[in-house]
Amino acid sequence: MTTAPTASPGTTPTASPDTVPVPARFDTKIAVIVRDELAVWQKLNVTAFLASGIAHARDDIMGKPYEDASGQDYLALFREPVLCYTADSRALSRTHARALSRGVPTALYTADMFRTGNDDDNRAAVRAVPVADLDLVGLAVHGPRGIIDKITKGLKLHG
């Protein structure tokens, strides 16, 4: 039986010639949750915006830039997988409360943000509404695996 080598965040596991390399299991997790009743274009748009927020959660959340065999450079991506979930409005609010109570880095997207056209207006739309009254359509969280599992408990993976 081959066991998985361990790796620190941001490192690649090594394997001896007698073992098959197994991808590292990260100590942290990224989760994106979108409201299930959104149109597909809205789900994709919200997911993209939320992922951009999580990219700034920590300095080590991004991997290294890519390069193809022709020498063409590409941008770095997250160093770990992103799990995407859907939730109804009530479950999204519950997930939001769980995230806030655990103090993990959280990105949000509200329904009001669909009606704005720029970053300043987006922030103003969020700032105008108390936390209990936010009309959430999406959240993204990043943190220790066990905590993110507790925050997303009961949610359904998208798809």
VOMARRO-585886 format. One record per residue (C-alpha): x negated, y negated, z. Coordinates in pm, whole numbers, plus 32768, in hexadecimal, padded with zeros to 4 digits. Each point is the difference from the previous one (the first is absolute). Example, Ala and Ser with C-alpha at 12.3 -4.5 7.8 and 13.67 -1.06 7.14 Angstrom:
VOMARRO-585886
px = 7B32 | py = 81C2 | pz = 830C
px = 7F77 | py = 7EA8 | pz = 7FBE
This chain:
VOMARRO-585886
px = 8000 | py = 8000 | pz = 8000
px = 7F77 | py = 7EAC | pz = 7FA0
px = 8034 | py = 7EE1 | pz = 80EE
px = 801A | py = 7E96 | pz = 7FA1
px = 7ED1 | py = 7F2C | pz = 8048
px = 804B | py = 7ECD | pz = 80CF
px = 7FBE | py = 7E9E | pz = 7F96
px = 8002 | py = 7EAE | pz = 80A2
px = 80E6 | py = 7EF8 | pz = 7F69
px = 7F72 | py = 7F8C | pz = 7EB5
px = 7F0F | py = 8124 | pz = 7FD9
px = 8002 | py = 8130 | pz = 7F22
px = 7FEB | py = 8159 | pz = 809D
px = 7EDB | py = 80D8 | pz = 7FA2
px = 8008 | py = 8173 | pz = 7FC3
px = 7EFC | py = 8110 | pz = 7FF6
px = 7FD8 | py = 80C6 | pz = 7EBB
px = 80CE | py = 811A | pz = 80A0
px = 8135 | py = 7F2A | pz = 803F
px = 80FB | py = 7F4D | pz = 7F29
px = 8019 | py = 7E8B | pz = 804E
px = 8149 | py = 7FA3 | pz = 80A2
px = 8079 | py = 7E98 | pz = 7FF7
px = 7FDB | py = 7F3F | pz = 8145
px = 8131 | py = 7FD3 | pz = 80DC
px = 7FFF | py = 7E99 | pz = 8072
px = 8045 | py = 7F98 | pz = 8165
px = 80DF | py = 7EE9 | pz = 7F7C
px = 8131 | py = 7FFD | pz = 7F21
px = 80AD | py = 7F09 | pz = 7F17
px = 817A | py = 8011 | pz = 7FD9
px = 80E4 | py = 7F2F | pz = 7F23
px = 8175 | py = 800A | pz = 8043
px = 8100 | py = 7F69 | pz = 7F10
px = 8176 | py = 7FE4 | pz = 801C
px = 80A2 | py = 811C | pz = 7F41
px = 8111 | py = 7F32 | pz = 7F54
px = 7F10 | py = 7F1B | pz = 7F45
px = 7FE5 | py = 800E | pz = 7E87
px = 7ECD | py = 80BA | pz = 7F84
px = 7F55 | py = 7EBE | pz = 7F8E
px = 803A | py = 7F6D | pz = 815B
px = 7F70 | py = 8133 | pz = 80AF
px = 7EC7 | py = 7FEB | pz = 7F29
px = 7FE1 | py = 7E89 | pz = 802F
px = 8029 | py = 8017 | pz = 8179
px = 7F09 | py = 8122 | pz = 8015
px = 7EFA | py = 7F3C | pz = 7F3E
px = 8025 | py = 7ECC | pz = 80DD
px = 7FF8 | py = 80CD | pz = 8141
px = 7EC9 | py = 80C0 | pz = 7F8F
px = 7F4F | py = 7EB7 | pz = 7FBF
px = 8046 | py = 7F9C | pz = 8168
px = 7F7C | py = 8146 | pz = 808E
px = 7EC2 | py = 7FD6 | pz = 7F31
px = 7FA5 | py = 7EED | pz = 80F7
px = 804B | py = 80C4 | pz = 813E
px = 7E95 | py = 805E | pz = 8040
px = 7EB2 | py = 7FCF | pz = 7F59
px = 7FCF | py = 8176 | pz = 7FC6
px = 8156 | py = 804F | pz = 7F6B
px = 7F85 | py = 7FE0 | pz = 7E9B
px = 7F21 | py = 80FD | pz = 7F53
px = 7EE5 | py = 7FAC | pz = 7F14
px = 8029 | py = 7F80 | pz = 7E9B
px = 8024 | py = 8101 | pz = 7EE9
px = 7F32 | py = 802C | pz = 7EC7
px = 8049 | py = 80E3 | pz = 7ED9
px = 7EFF | py = 80C7 | pz = 7F39
px = 7FE1 | py = 7EE0 | pz = 7F07
px = 7F93 | py = 7F12 | pz = 8113
px = 8148 | py = 7F3E | pz = 800C
px = 8045 | py = 7F78 | pz = 815E
px = 8153 | py = 8010 | pz = 80AF
px = 8086 | py = 7F71 | pz = 8143
px = 7FEF | py = 80B6 | pz = 814B
px = 813A | py = 80B0 | pz = 807E
px = 8071 | py = 8066 | pz = 815B
px = 7F14 | py = 8103 | pz = 808F
px = 8120 | py = 80D8 | pz = 8077
px = 8152 | py = 8071 | pz = 7F78
px = 8137 | py = 7F28 | pz = 801E
px = 8140 | py = 80B3 | pz = 8066
px = 813E | py = 7F64 | pz = 7F75
px = 814D | py = 8028 | pz = 80B2
px = 8164 | py = 7F88 | pz = 7FCD
px = 80F2 | py = 7F9A | pz = 810F
px = 8153 | py = 7F62 | pz = 8026
px = 801D | py = 7EAA | pz = 80A3
px = 8031 | py = 808D | pz = 815D
px = 7ED6 | py = 80EE | pz = 7FEB
px = 7F29 | py = 7EE8 | pz = 7F72
px = 8057 | py = 7F21 | pz = 812B
px = 7FB4 | py = 811D | pz = 80F1
px = 7EB2 | py = 803E | pz = 7F52
px = 7FAF | py = 7E8C | pz = 8014
px = 8046 | py = 7FFB | pz = 8176
px = 7F24 | py = 8133 | pz = 8032
px = 7EE3 | py = 7F60 | pz = 7F3D
px = 8016 | py = 7EB9 | pz = 80C0
px = 8010 | py = 80B1 | pz = 8150
px = 7EC0 | py = 80BE | pz = 7FAB
px = 7F47 | py = 7ED0 | pz = 7F7F
px = 7F8B | py = 8097 | pz = 7EB7
px = 7FB3 | py = 7F24 | pz = 7ED2
px = 814F | py = 7FD1 | pz = 7F52
px = 8062 | py = 7F62 | pz = 7EB4
px = 816B | py = 7FAB | pz = 7FBB
px = 80DE | py = 7FA1 | pz = 7EDD
px = 815A | py = 7F6B | pz = 8034
px = 8129 | py = 7FE0 | pz = 7F16
px = 7FD6 | py = 7E85 | pz = 8009
px = 7EAE | py = 8025 | pz = 7F5A
px = 80A8 | py = 807A | pz = 7EBF
px = 8094 | py = 7EA2 | pz = 7FDE
px = 7EB7 | py = 7F42 | pz = 8017
px = 7EF4 | py = 7FCB | pz = 7EFD
px = 7EC1 | py = 7FCB | pz = 80C2
px = 7F3A | py = 805D | pz = 8135
px = 804F | py = 7EBF | pz = 80C1
px = 8177 | py = 8032 | pz = 7FD4
px = 7FDF | py = 816F | pz = 8061
px = 7F5B | py = 7FA3 | pz = 8149
px = 8105 | py = 7EF2 | pz = 803F
px = 8118 | py = 80FC | pz = 7FC1
px = 7F71 | py = 80EC | pz = 8106
px = 7FB0 | py = 7EE8 | pz = 80F7
px = 816C | py = 7F87 | pz = 7FF5
px = 8090 | py = 8147 | pz = 8087
px = 7FDA | py = 8091 | pz = 8161
px = 7F6B | py = 8160 | pz = 8009
px = 814D | py = 80A4 | pz = 805F
px = 80AE | py = 7F63 | pz = 7ED2
px = 7F00 | py = 804B | pz = 7EF0
px = 80A5 | py = 80A3 | pz = 7ED1
px = 7EE5 | py = 80F7 | pz = 7FC6
px = 7FD8 | py = 80AD | pz = 7EB1
px = 7EA0 | py = 8082 | pz = 803B
px = 7EEC | py = 8039 | pz = 80FC
px = 7EA0 | py = 8080 | pz = 7FF2
px = 7F34 | py = 8070 | pz = 812B
px = 7E9D | py = 806E | pz = 803D
px = 7F6E | py = 809C | pz = 8135
px = 7F9A | py = 813D | pz = 80B3
px = 809D | py = 8133 | pz = 7F5F
px = 80C2 | py = 806B | pz = 8137
px = 8093 | py = 7EA6 | pz = 8038
px = 8069 | py = 7FD9 | pz = 7E93
px = 80A0 | py = 815A | pz = 8012
px = 80CE | py = 7F8C | pz = 812D
px = 8061 | py = 7EBC | pz = 7F53
px = 8075 | py = 80B5 | pz = 7EC4
px = 809F | py = 8129 | pz = 80B4
px = 8149 | py = 8060 | pz = 7F5E
px = 7FC1 | py = 7F46 | pz = 7EB8
px = 8016 | py = 80AE | pz = 7EB2
px = 7EDC | py = 7FFA | pz = 7F0C
px = 805A | py = 7F45 | pz = 7EC3
px = 805B | py = 80D6 | pz = 7EDB
